[in-house]
Structure formats: C-alpha cells, structure tokens
Amino acid sequence: MLEEAVPVSDLTPPVSALLGQFSEIVTGLVTEAFGGTWADNEEFIVLSELALGNQATTRELTSSASMARHVLHHLIDRLRRDGLVSTAPSQFDGRAVAVELTPRGRLQAQALRASLHESFQDLQGLARAVLRGLDAPPRPQRRGGQPTDPLAVLGLTGRVGQDLGASVRALDLPDVTGRRRITLVQIAATENIRPRDVSQAQATYRQSTAYVIDQLVAEGLVSRHRGRVSDDARAVTLEVTDRGRQVVDGIEAVITRHRDALVDLLSIVAAWPRSRPTGEA
C-alpha cells in the first residue's frame, strides 16, 4: 500500500529515543573530561563519588557503583596512568586501598562540573519533552532536598541508568544500546520513515546513520522496503521486524517500570538553575 512520506518536522522522538539522546550527551561530556573510550553508568557513579568526597576505598566504590572488583580496578588503573587519581593504603584500614583525585583530576572534575551545568541548561527542553511523554508534570523541587551540584546529578544519572540497563538485560533480548537503540525506537515510532529522515531527526551524518541501520538490518531488527512512498517508488523506507518490535516493546515496558525514578531525575534537569553550579569558583 502506497503512503505519503512523513515530513521530518512531524517526527516526534519517542521517550526512549529522547532518553538515549540525554544519555549520549552526558556520556560524551564524561568521556571528554576523563578519557577512555565510552563512559558507562558505573563510571558516572565512581567519578561522582570521588569528585564530591575527599577519598574512598576501592571496596566502598565497588559497593556504591555495584561494579565487579576487576572492572573497578581496570578503571582506577587507567585513571591513575592518566594522572587523574592516586591510590594509597587507607589511613583507617591498612588492608584497604584509598582512591582520591589528584590536583589534575580535580581540575578535570571542575571542568566536567561546568560543562554538565551548561548542558543541563540546554537539556531543559528535552527533559520536559520526556516528562510529557511519561505523562508526568515536573515534580516540585524541595529546597535542600534535591542535588544542585551537577556531579551529584551525574551520580544519580548513573544509578537510574544502571537500574534501567539491568531490567533491559533481564528481558533476554538483543543487546541494543546507544545510537542503535535510539535509531531502532525512532524507526518503530514512524511509519515509512526514510534513512535520511532518521539522520535529520537525530542531527547525525547520513553515513553514520546508514552504518547503524546496516547493523540493525544485519541483526534482523529492521527491514528495508521500496515502493511504499506514493511520489517516489524508488525511495527506501524502514520498518522494524517482529523481533525489533519485541525489543522496542521491552524497552518501553522497562521505562514504564522505572517511571518514578526517571521523573525524579528529569524534573531536576527540567528546572535546572541558571546560577553557577555548586563548587565552582
């Protein structure tokens, strides 16, 4: 059946795609400040703990971030090689290893605090869009009851992301994360969407979008079709497969399950102040 192509201006990203964009932006800022390949939720928590406190033991960080010990040690080793943290026997327990940011690490944390502050201001509209999608008005911010330091919000973001990730993995569905997840849910939400429309809606280069779509097609989550657009029989349109729909439905179910935590987090960002962040000189 031939259908009219959907104008790009009419493409409203679904909640899961908006959440993916939020996560990508925060992840990019953390990765830029503290290196590595692509920061994850556990790293958000560890860096937040170290930046907000004087020092913490590896045992405390493992517990706080719910990380495997060897994964934490790999992270700490990298940060130490980069001159961002130092380690020493704990003054309270000689058997424990204490970790703290070096002066250089604190400068990087301060830079991250400032960049997160600016980004949270820019992300207010996105946060409000997610709240609308969740059919939830922003929750009132109680004085003294909400984190005002961007690095504290980073830690909260990591914990919410951890819970969401654990619930998605428990579904025993293909592991679709990052840009692939954003693209999959965008295709699922829009009938007869073209690859170029996906690229424009996400403000990404067509080549990178095409690469992601190729991956989703290879995994059997998306299919390509021709002849479905009335004014251009050669146009390629995209559609999720039954397997792809299972993944999208599973993600949406997880978001619904964690709705309260998401509303708490996004309400903070939606009402982010214009004043300089706590801890900034």
C-alpha positions as CSV (number, residue, x, y, z in Angstrom):
1,M,0.0,0.0,0.0
2,L,1.4,3.4,-1.1
3,E,1.6,6.1,1.6
4,E,2.8,9.6,1.8
5,A,6.2,10.1,3.3
6,V,6.1,11.6,6.8
7,P,7.6,15.2,6.9
8,V,10.7,15.4,9.1
9,S,9.1,18.3,11.0
10,D,6.3,15.9,12.1
11,L,8.8,13.3,13.6
12,T,8.4,13.4,17.4
13,P,11.1,11.3,19.0
14,P,9.7,8.7,21.4
15,V,10.6,8.8,25.1
16,S,13.1,6.0,24.8
17,A,14.9,7.9,21.9
18,L,14.9,11.1,24.0
19,L,16.4,9.3,26.9
20,G,19.0,7.9,24.6
21,Q,20.0,11.4,23.5
22,F,20.2,12.5,27.1
23,S,22.5,9.6,28.0
24,E,24.7,10.2,24.9
25,I,25.2,13.8,25.7
26,V,26.2,13.1,29.4
27,T,28.4,10.2,28.3
28,G,30.2,12.3,25.8
29,L,31.0,15.0,28.4
30,V,32.3,12.5,30.9
31,T,34.4,10.8,28.2
32,E,35.9,14.1,27.1
33,A,36.8,15.1,30.7
34,F,38.2,11.8,31.9
35,G,39.2,9.9,28.8
36,G,38.6,6.3,28.0
37,T,36.5,5.0,25.1
38,W,32.9,5.5,26.2
39,A,32.0,6.1,29.8
40,D,29.3,4.0,31.4
41,N,26.8,4.3,34.3
42,E,29.3,2.7,36.7
43,E,31.9,5.3,35.8
44,F,29.4,8.1,36.3
45,I,28.9,6.9,39.9
46,V,32.6,6.4,40.7
47,L,33.6,9.8,39.3
48,S,30.8,11.5,41.2
49,E,31.8,9.8,44.5
50,L,35.5,10.8,44.0
51,A,34.7,14.4,42.9
52,L,32.3,15.0,45.8
53,G,34.3,13.4,48.6
54,N,37.9,13.6,49.7
55,Q,38.7,9.9,49.1
56,A,37.0,6.5,49.0
57,T,38.3,2.9,49.3
58,T,38.1,0.6,46.3
59,R,35.8,-1.6,48.5
60,E,33.4,1.4,49.0
61,L,33.5,2.3,45.3
62,T,32.8,-1.3,44.3
63,S,29.8,-1.4,46.6
64,S,28.5,2.1,45.7
65,A,28.7,1.6,41.9
66,S,27.7,-2.1,42.0
67,M,30.8,-3.0,40.0
68,A,32.8,-6.1,39.7
69,R,36.1,-5.7,41.5
70,H,38.2,-6.3,38.5
71,V,36.2,-3.8,36.4
72,L,36.8,-1.1,39.0
73,H,40.5,-1.9,39.2
74,H,40.7,-1.5,35.4
75,L,39.1,1.9,35.6
76,I,41.3,3.0,38.5
77,D,44.4,1.8,36.8
78,R,43.5,3.8,33.7
79,L,42.8,7.0,35.7
80,R,46.0,6.6,37.6
81,R,48.1,6.2,34.4
82,D,46.5,9.4,33.2
83,G,47.5,11.2,36.4
84,L,43.8,11.7,37.4
85,V,43.7,9.7,40.6
86,S,46.2,8.4,43.2
87,T,46.0,5.3,45.4
88,A,47.5,4.6,48.8
89,P,46.7,2.4,51.9
90,S,43.7,3.7,53.7
91,Q,44.5,5.6,56.9
92,F,41.6,3.9,58.6
93,D,42.2,0.4,57.3
94,G,45.7,-0.6,56.2
95,R,44.3,-3.5,54.2
96,A,42.1,-1.2,52.1
97,V,43.2,0.9,49.2
98,A,42.1,4.5,49.2
99,V,41.5,6.4,46.0
100,E,41.3,10.1,45.5
101,L,41.5,12.6,42.7
102,T,44.9,14.3,42.1
103,P,45.1,18.0,41.6
104,R,44.9,17.4,37.9
105,G,41.9,15.1,38.4
106,R,40.2,17.8,40.5
107,L,40.7,20.3,37.7
108,Q,39.1,17.9,35.3
109,A,36.2,17.3,37.7
110,Q,35.7,21.1,37.9
111,A,35.7,21.3,34.1
112,L,33.2,18.5,34.0
113,R,31.0,20.2,36.6
114,A,30.9,23.4,34.5
115,S,30.2,21.5,31.2
116,L,27.4,19.5,32.9
117,H,25.9,22.7,34.2
118,E,25.7,24.2,30.8
119,S,24.4,21.0,29.2
120,F,21.7,20.6,31.8
121,Q,20.5,24.2,31.0
122,D,20.4,23.2,27.3
123,L,18.7,19.9,28.1
124,Q,15.8,21.5,29.9
125,G,13.6,21.3,26.8
126,L,14.5,17.6,26.3
127,A,13.8,16.8,29.9
128,R,10.3,18.5,29.7
129,A,9.6,16.5,26.5
130,V,10.4,13.3,28.3
131,L,8.2,14.2,31.2
132,R,5.3,15.0,28.7
133,G,5.9,11.6,27.1
134,L,5.7,10.0,30.5
135,D,2.5,12.0,31.2
136,A,4.1,13.4,34.3
137,P,4.3,17.1,35.2
138,P,7.7,18.2,36.6
139,R,7.9,17.5,40.4
140,P,8.4,20.5,42.6
141,Q,12.0,20.9,43.7
142,R,12.2,20.9,47.5
143,R,14.8,23.3,48.9
144,G,17.7,21.2,50.3
145,G,16.0,18.0,49.1
146,Q,17.4,17.8,45.5
147,P,21.0,17.7,44.3
148,T,22.2,21.0,43.0
149,D,25.8,20.0,42.1
150,P,26.0,18.7,38.5
151,L,28.3,16.0,39.7
152,A,25.7,14.7,42.2
153,V,23.2,14.6,39.3
154,L,25.8,12.7,37.3
155,G,25.8,10.0,40.1
156,L,22.0,9.9,40.1
157,T,22.0,9.6,36.3
158,G,24.4,6.6,36.7
159,R,22.2,4.9,39.2
160,V,19.0,5.3,37.2
161,G,20.8,4.1,34.1
162,Q,22.1,1.1,36.0
163,D,18.6,0.1,37.0
164,L,17.2,0.6,33.5
165,G,20.1,-1.4,32.0
166,A,19.7,-4.3,34.4
167,S,16.0,-4.5,33.6
168,V,16.6,-4.5,29.9
169,R,19.2,-7.2,30.1
170,A,16.8,-9.3,32.2
171,L,14.5,-9.4,29.2
172,D,16.9,-11.7,27.3
173,L,16.5,-9.7,24.1
174,P,19.2,-8.5,21.7
175,D,21.5,-6.0,23.4
176,V,20.7,-2.8,21.6
177,T,22.4,0.2,23.2
178,G,23.4,3.8,22.4
179,R,22.8,5.1,18.9
180,R,21.4,1.7,17.7
181,R,18.7,1.9,20.4
182,I,17.8,5.5,19.5
183,T,17.6,4.6,15.8
184,L,15.5,1.4,16.4
185,V,12.9,3.2,18.5
186,Q,12.8,6.1,16.0
187,I,12.0,3.7,13.2
188,A,9.4,1.9,15.2
189,A,7.6,5.1,16.0
190,T,7.4,6.4,12.5
191,E,5.7,4.6,9.6
192,N,7.6,4.6,6.3
193,I,10.5,6.6,7.6
194,R,13.4,7.0,5.3
195,P,17.1,6.7,6.3
196,R,17.6,10.4,5.5
197,D,14.7,11.3,7.8
198,V,16.3,9.3,10.6
199,S,19.6,11.2,10.1
200,Q,17.9,14.6,10.1
201,A,15.7,13.8,13.1
202,Q,18.9,12.8,15.1
203,A,21.1,15.6,13.6
204,T,23.7,13.0,12.6
205,Y,25.7,12.5,9.4
206,R,24.0,10.2,6.8
207,Q,27.0,7.9,6.6
208,S,26.9,7.2,10.3
209,T,23.2,6.7,10.3
210,A,23.5,4.3,7.4
211,Y,26.1,2.3,9.3
212,V,23.8,2.0,12.3
213,I,20.9,1.0,10.1
214,D,23.1,-1.7,8.4
215,Q,23.8,-3.1,11.8
216,L,20.1,-3.3,12.8
217,V,19.2,-4.9,9.4
218,A,22.0,-7.5,9.9
219,E,20.7,-8.3,13.3
220,G,17.2,-8.9,11.9
221,L,15.7,-5.9,13.9
222,V,14.9,-3.6,10.9
223,S,14.0,-4.3,7.3
224,R,14.3,-2.1,4.1
225,H,11.5,-1.7,1.6
226,R,10.9,0.0,-1.7
227,G,7.6,1.1,-3.4
228,R,5.8,2.3,-0.3
229,V,6.0,6.0,-1.0
230,S,3.4,7.3,-3.5
231,D,5.6,10.0,-5.0
232,D,8.8,8.1,-5.2
233,A,8.7,4.4,-6.0
234,R,12.5,4.1,-5.6
235,A,12.6,5.5,-2.1
236,V,13.8,3.2,0.6
237,T,11.7,3.1,3.7
238,L,12.4,1.3,7.0
239,E,10.3,-0.9,9.3
240,V,11.0,-2.8,12.4
241,T,10.7,-6.6,12.2
242,D,8.7,-8.6,14.7
243,R,12.0,-9.2,16.6
244,G,12.7,-5.5,16.5
245,R,9.2,-4.7,17.8
246,Q,9.9,-7.1,20.7
247,V,13.0,-5.1,21.7
248,V,11.2,-1.8,21.4
249,D,8.2,-3.1,23.5
250,G,10.6,-4.4,26.1
251,I,12.4,-1.1,26.4
252,E,9.1,0.8,26.7
253,A,8.0,-1.7,29.4
254,V,11.2,-1.0,31.3
255,I,10.8,2.7,31.1
256,T,7.2,2.4,32.5
257,R,8.6,0.2,35.4
258,H,11.2,2.9,36.3
259,R,8.9,5.8,35.6
260,D,9.1,7.3,39.1
261,A,13.0,7.3,39.1
262,L,13.0,8.9,35.6
263,V,10.5,11.6,36.6
264,D,12.6,12.4,39.7
265,L,15.8,12.8,37.6
266,L,14.3,14.6,34.6
267,S,12.4,17.0,37.0
268,I,15.7,18.1,38.4
269,V,17.1,18.8,34.9
270,A,13.9,20.5,33.7
271,A,14.2,23.0,36.5
272,W,18.0,23.4,36.3
273,P,19.0,26.8,37.6
274,R,20.9,29.4,35.6
275,S,23.3,30.2,38.5
276,R,26.8,28.8,38.6
277,P,27.0,25.2,39.8
278,T,27.8,24.4,43.4
279,G,31.6,24.1,43.9
280,E,32.5,26.4,41.0
281,A,34.9,29.1,41.9
